[in-house]
């Protein structure tokens, strides 16, 4: 099996996306559409992510404290140091 199908109710939950590029933007958009609030952490974050309602953009490398109060984490980066 190549994929794990999963359905989660993230409405009103805090979710973390590690990465700040196009893939991260797509993942964050899906989470926002599902009613989540999104924290995005990356050294560089696309302008389309930062400044959106219900998005907390943190320009930094990922650190364990970014996991505080987070229900779901999505790694959307190819930088292994960031994850």
BELFEN-V328602 format. One record per pair of residues at least 4 apart in sequence whose C-alpha atoms are under 8 Angstrom apart, sorted by sequence separation. I is the first residue (numbers start at 0). J is the second residue. D is the distance in whole Angstrom. If there is no record, write none. Layout:
# BELFEN-V328602
i:I j:J d:D
i:I j:J d:D
This chain:
# BELFEN-V328602
i:9 j:13 d:8
i:18 j:22 d:8
i:19 j:23 d:5
i:20 j:24 d:6
i:21 j:25 d:6
i:22 j:26 d:6
i:23 j:27 d:6
i:24 j:28 d:6
i:25 j:29 d:6
i:26 j:30 d:6
i:27 j:31 d:6
i:28 j:32 d:6
i:29 j:33 d:6
i:30 j:34 d:7
i:31 j:35 d:5
i:40 j:44 d:8
i:44 j:48 d:7
i:45 j:49 d:7
i:46 j:50 d:8
i:47 j:51 d:8
i:50 j:54 d:7
i:61 j:65 d:7
i:62 j:66 d:8
i:63 j:67 d:8
i:78 j:82 d:7
i:9 j:14 d:8
i:18 j:23 d:5
i:19 j:24 d:7
i:30 j:35 d:5
i:31 j:36 d:6
i:39 j:44 d:8
i:44 j:49 d:7
i:49 j:54 d:7
i:50 j:55 d:8
i:76 j:81 d:8
i:17 j:23 d:7
i:30 j:36 d:8
i:31 j:37 d:7
i:48 j:54 d:7
i:49 j:55 d:7
i:50 j:56 d:8
i:66 j:72 d:8
i:76 j:82 d:8
i:16 j:23 d:6
i:30 j:37 d:7
i:49 j:56 d:5
i:48 j:56 d:7
i:74 j:82 d:7
i:39 j:48 d:8
i:16 j:26 d:7
i:27 j:37 d:7
i:16 j:27 d:7
i:27 j:39 d:8
i:44 j:56 d:7
i:44 j:58 d:7
i:39 j:54 d:7
i:43 j:58 d:6
i:14 j:30 d:8
i:37 j:53 d:6
i:38 j:54 d:6
i:39 j:55 d:6
i:40 j:56 d:6
i:41 j:57 d:7
i:42 j:58 d:5
i:43 j:59 d:8
i:36 j:53 d:5
i:37 j:54 d:5
i:38 j:55 d:5
i:39 j:56 d:5
i:40 j:57 d:5
i:41 j:58 d:5
i:42 j:59 d:4
i:35 j:53 d:8
i:36 j:54 d:6
i:37 j:55 d:6
i:38 j:56 d:6
i:39 j:57 d:6
i:40 j:58 d:6
i:41 j:59 d:5
i:42 j:60 d:5
i:38 j:57 d:7
i:40 j:59 d:6
i:41 j:60 d:5
i:19 j:39 d:7
i:40 j:60 d:7
i:41 j:61 d:7
i:61 j:81 d:5
i:9 j:30 d:7
i:14 j:35 d:7
i:16 j:37 d:7
i:18 j:39 d:7
i:19 j:40 d:7
i:24 j:45 d:8
i:27 j:48 d:8
i:40 j:61 d:6
i:60 j:81 d:6
i:61 j:82 d:7
i:12 j:34 d:8
i:13 j:35 d:6
i:14 j:36 d:6
i:15 j:37 d:6
i:16 j:38 d:6
i:17 j:39 d:6
i:18 j:40 d:6
i:19 j:41 d:5
i:31 j:53 d:7
i:10 j:33 d:6
i:11 j:34 d:6
i:12 j:35 d:5
i:13 j:36 d:5
i:14 j:37 d:5
i:15 j:38 d:5
i:16 j:39 d:5
i:17 j:40 d:5
i:18 j:41 d:5
i:19 j:42 d:8
i:20 j:43 d:8
i:24 j:47 d:7
i:9 j:33 d:6
i:10 j:34 d:4
i:11 j:35 d:5
i:12 j:36 d:6
i:13 j:37 d:6
i:14 j:38 d:6
i:15 j:39 d:6
i:16 j:40 d:6
i:17 j:41 d:6
i:19 j:43 d:6
i:20 j:44 d:6
i:21 j:45 d:8
i:24 j:48 d:6
i:8 j:33 d:8
i:9 j:34 d:6
i:10 j:35 d:5
i:11 j:36 d:7
i:13 j:38 d:7
i:15 j:40 d:8
i:19 j:44 d:4
i:20 j:45 d:6
i:40 j:65 d:8
i:9 j:35 d:5
i:18 j:44 d:7
i:19 j:45 d:6
i:19 j:48 d:8
i:41 j:81 d:8
i:17 j:61 d:7
i:26 j:73 d:8
i:26 j:75 d:8
i:15 j:65 d:8
i:15 j:66 d:7
i:23 j:74 d:8
i:23 j:75 d:5
i:22 j:75 d:6
i:23 j:76 d:7
i:15 j:69 d:6
i:22 j:76 d:8
i:13 j:68 d:7
i:14 j:69 d:5
i:17 j:72 d:8
i:20 j:75 d:8
i:13 j:69 d:5
i:14 j:70 d:6
i:15 j:71 d:6
i:16 j:72 d:6
i:17 j:73 d:6
i:18 j:74 d:7
i:19 j:75 d:8
i:20 j:76 d:8
i:12 j:69 d:7
i:13 j:70 d:6
i:14 j:71 d:5
i:15 j:72 d:5
i:16 j:73 d:5
i:17 j:74 d:5
i:18 j:75 d:5
i:19 j:76 d:8
i:12 j:70 d:6
i:13 j:71 d:7
i:14 j:72 d:6
i:15 j:73 d:6
i:16 j:74 d:6
i:17 j:75 d:6
i:18 j:76 d:5
i:14 j:73 d:8
i:16 j:75 d:7
i:17 j:76 d:7
i:9 j:70 d:8
i:18 j:81 d:8
i:17 j:81 d:7
i:17 j:82 d:7
